[in-house]
């Protein structure tokens, strides 16, 4: 895959914060951090304008130490806000947005084993268009899966429900992708669903709250990460389904944090 061209020189260059939620990811987090630090969006930024944050969710392994040694700013999620954390990815992203300083927040999962520096630049580039509020990654997946298909929860839960209730998002290839970017100003105005419903919740909320052109997707080539067993996918599918039904005002309840702007 050939890395995309850099943003035009005439386009304003936003300050970028890469937020990596991490819970016991000592084996993979250093590689993810190294790639993010090497991106033009971070390394080429003005002094102090680019940053890589690891939001550590009380890891019991060496994740925090490894991340700090790799060059990231490590923030324990309890240090962002005094309220007791709610277990799950959504909480880490919610607190990460608060801790970030950049105009654009790029989320990257800590377990992706083939992340490259240009991924960050590709996710940031579409924000040269002021109408864009959120950029999702699209990619091919691990061996044995072909085309632009997603994982099991994506194909069997997220996409059918999005097509039914939010057809304007039917073109999004990877609605549950952990690699995406959002304007921090927008993120501060949105609730964050607890757990694995956060990614699709933000996607829907931006599309509903934003202008006619508010979401985009960018091609990151091929993505490799740790595949989860079926036993872990069932609760993930449940919260994703409930999040979509909640956003469609169909009565499903979800645990979520309020927007920071309302806190």
C-alpha positions in Angstrom: 0.0 0.0 0.0 1.5 3.4 -0.9 1.1 6.0 1.8 -1.1 8.9 0.8 0.3 12.3 -0.1 0.7 14.8 2.7 -2.0 17.5 3.1 -1.6 20.4 0.8 0.7 23.1 2.1 -2.1 25.6 1.9 -4.3 23.6 4.2 -4.2 24.6 7.9 -2.3 22.0 9.9 -4.2 21.0 13.1 -2.6 20.0 16.3 -3.0 16.3 16.7 -3.4 14.1 19.8 -3.2 10.3 19.3 -5.1 8.6 22.0 -4.4 4.9 22.6 -6.7 3.2 25.2 -4.8 0.3 26.8 -5.5 -2.4 29.3 -2.8 -5.1 29.6 -1.3 -4.6 26.2 2.4 -4.8 27.1 3.2 -7.1 24.1 1.9 -4.7 21.4 1.7 -1.1 22.7 5.3 -0.1 22.1 5.1 -0.8 18.4 1.8 1.2 18.1 3.4 4.1 20.0 6.5 4.1 17.8 4.4 4.2 14.6 2.3 7.1 16.0 5.3 9.1 17.1 6.9 8.7 13.6 3.9 10.1 11.8 4.1 13.5 10.2 1.1 14.6 12.1 2.9 14.1 15.4 6.6 14.4 14.6 6.3 17.2 12.1 4.1 19.3 14.3 5.2 22.5 15.9 6.9 22.0 19.3 4.4 20.7 21.8 1.5 20.6 19.2 1.6 16.8 18.6 1.3 14.2 21.2 0.7 10.5 21.8 -1.3 9.6 24.9 -1.8 6.2 26.3 -4.8 6.1 28.6 -4.0 3.2 30.9 -7.1 1.5 32.4 -5.4 0.2 35.5 -3.3 -2.4 33.7 -1.9 -5.1 35.9 1.0 -5.9 33.6 3.8 -3.7 32.4 1.7 -1.7 29.9 2.3 1.7 31.6 6.0 1.2 32.0 6.5 -0.1 28.4 4.4 2.7 27.0 6.4 5.4 28.9 9.7 3.8 27.7 8.4 3.9 24.1 7.9 7.7 24.4 4.2 8.1 25.0 2.7 10.3 27.7 1.0 7.8 29.9 -2.1 8.9 31.8 -3.9 6.6 34.2 -7.6 7.1 33.6 -8.2 7.9 37.3 -6.0 11.0 37.0 -8.2 12.6 34.4 -11.4 12.8 36.4 -12.1 12.0 40.1 -15.2 9.9 39.3 -14.8 6.2 39.6 -14.1 4.7 36.1 -16.6 2.6 34.4 -14.9 -0.5 33.0 -14.5 -0.6 29.3 -13.1 1.1 26.2 -15.7 3.8 26.1 -14.5 5.2 29.4 -10.9 5.3 28.3 -11.8 7.2 25.1 -14.0 9.6 27.0 -11.2 10.4 29.5 -8.7 10.5 26.6 -10.6 13.3 24.9 -10.5 15.3 28.1 -6.8 14.7 28.5 -5.9 15.5 24.9 -4.7 19.0 23.8 -5.0 18.6 20.0 -7.6 20.0 17.7 -7.9 16.5 16.2 -8.0 13.4 18.3 -6.9 10.2 16.6 -7.9 6.9 18.3 -5.7 3.8 17.7 -6.2 0.5 19.4 -3.2 -0.8 21.4 -3.4 -4.4 19.9 -3.0 -3.6 16.2 0.3 -5.3 15.2 0.8 -3.7 11.8 0.1 0.0 12.3 2.3 2.3 10.2 3.1 6.0 10.7 1.2 7.1 7.6 -2.0 5.7 9.0 -2.2 8.7 11.4 -1.5 11.2 8.5 -4.2 9.5 6.4 -6.8 9.8 9.2 -5.9 13.5 9.7 -5.8 14.6 6.1 -9.6 14.8 5.4 -9.9 17.4 8.1 -8.5 20.0 5.6 -12.2 20.1 4.6 -13.9 22.1 7.5 -17.1 20.1 6.9 -15.6 16.9 8.1 -16.0 16.1 11.8 -15.1 12.4 11.9 -12.9 10.1 9.7 -13.2 6.3 9.9 -10.6 3.8 8.7 -11.4 1.3 6.0 -9.2 -1.7 5.4 -8.9 -5.3 4.4 -8.7 -7.7 7.4 -6.7 -10.7 8.5 -6.0 -13.8 6.4 -9.1 -15.7 5.4 -11.3 -12.6 5.1 -11.6 -10.9 1.7 -12.5 -7.5 0.4 -13.8 -4.7 2.7 -15.8 -7.0 5.0 -15.6 -6.5 8.7 -15.5 -8.9 11.5 -18.3 -11.1 12.8 -19.9 -8.4 15.0 -19.6 -5.8 12.2 -21.2 -7.9 9.5 -23.9 -9.7 11.5 -24.9 -6.9 13.9 -23.6 -3.4 13.2 -24.1 -3.2 9.4 -27.6 -4.7 9.2 -28.9 -2.4 12.0 -27.2 0.7 10.5 -28.7 -0.1 7.1 -32.1 -0.4 8.7 -32.1 2.7 10.9 -29.3 4.9 9.6 -29.1 4.2 5.9 -27.0 7.4 5.4 -24.2 5.4 7.1 -24.6 2.3 5.0 -21.5 3.1 3.0 -19.2 3.0 6.0 -17.1 -0.2 5.6 -15.8 -0.5 9.1 -18.3 1.1 11.5 -16.6 -0.5 14.5 -13.1 0.3 13.5 -10.9 1.3 16.4 -8.8 3.6 14.2 -10.6 6.8 13.5 -10.3 10.6 14.2 -12.6 13.2 15.4 -12.5 16.9 16.0 -12.0 17.4 19.7 -14.5 20.3 19.7 -17.1 17.8 18.4 -16.1 15.0 20.8 -16.5 17.3 23.8 -20.1 17.8 22.8 -21.0 14.1 22.6 -21.9 11.3 25.1 -19.6 8.3 25.1 -21.2 4.9 25.4 -19.6 2.5 27.8 -17.6 -0.4 26.5 -17.6 -1.4 22.8 -20.6 0.6 21.9 -18.6 3.8 21.9 -17.3 3.5 18.3 -20.6 3.1 16.6 -22.3 5.5 19.0 -19.9 8.4 18.1 -20.3 7.6 14.4 -24.1 7.9 14.6 -24.0 10.9 16.9 -21.6 12.8 14.5 -23.8 12.0 11.5 -26.9 13.2 13.3 -25.4 16.3 14.9 -23.1 17.3 12.0 -23.8 18.9 8.7 -24.7 17.2 5.5 -21.0 16.1 5.0 -19.7 15.3 8.4 -18.2 11.8 8.1 -15.5 10.4 5.8 -13.4 7.2 5.6 -9.9 6.7 4.5 -8.1 3.5 3.3 -5.5 2.1 5.6 -4.7 -1.0 3.5 -4.5 -4.1 5.6 -5.1 -4.4 9.3 -3.9 -7.2 11.6 -4.9 -7.5 15.3 -5.7 -10.0 17.9 -8.8 -11.9 17.0 -11.2 -12.4 19.9 -12.9 -15.8 20.7 -16.7 -16.1 20.1 -17.4 -16.0 23.9 -16.0 -12.4 24.0 -17.9 -11.3 20.8 -21.4 -12.0 22.2 -21.4 -9.2 24.8 -19.7 -7.0 22.2 -22.6 -7.6 19.8 -25.1 -7.0 22.5 -23.8 -3.5 23.4 -23.4 -2.6 19.7 -26.9 -3.6 19.0 -28.3 -1.8 22.0 -26.3 1.4 21.1 -27.7 1.5 17.6 -31.3 0.8 18.8 -30.8 3.5 21.5 -29.7 6.1 18.9 -32.8 5.1 16.8 -35.0 5.9 19.8 -36.3 2.4 20.1 -36.1 2.1 23.8 -32.9 0.3 24.4 -30.9 1.6 27.3 -27.1 2.0 27.3 -24.7 3.1 30.0 -22.8 6.2 28.8 -20.9 9.2 30.0 -22.3 12.7 29.4 -20.6 15.1 27.1 -17.7 16.9 28.8 -19.4 20.2 27.8 -22.2 19.3 30.1 -20.1 18.0 33.0 
